[in-house]
Amino acid sequence: MLVNSFRSSAYDLRQKKVTMANAKKAKADDYRSLDNEALNEKISDEELRLKKTKFSHAVNPIENPLSIKMQRRAIARLKTEQRKRTLGL
């Protein structure tokens, strides 16, 4: 009985990883579809949102502190796309 529940939980984790990977790929595709002005605007908006989130977390702890990490990664993805365009890749 315990072995079956372990197998099903391991299967659920694999499915979750696949879903997360697909979501990241979809985000990257969305970023590629933006033009340069929209990409720069999106970067500045996300950076401002991150600053506001950090400030609110310093004043009053937010419910999900991992959202800061996710915002930083989103900004990194945007800046990576911007750098790719600069290099012409």
Secondary structure, DSSP 4 states (H G I P E B T S, - for coil): -HHHHHHHHHHHHHHHHHHHHHHHHHHHHHHHHS-HHHHHHHHHHHHHHHHHHHHHHHHS--S-THHHHHHHHHHHHHHHHHHHHHHT-
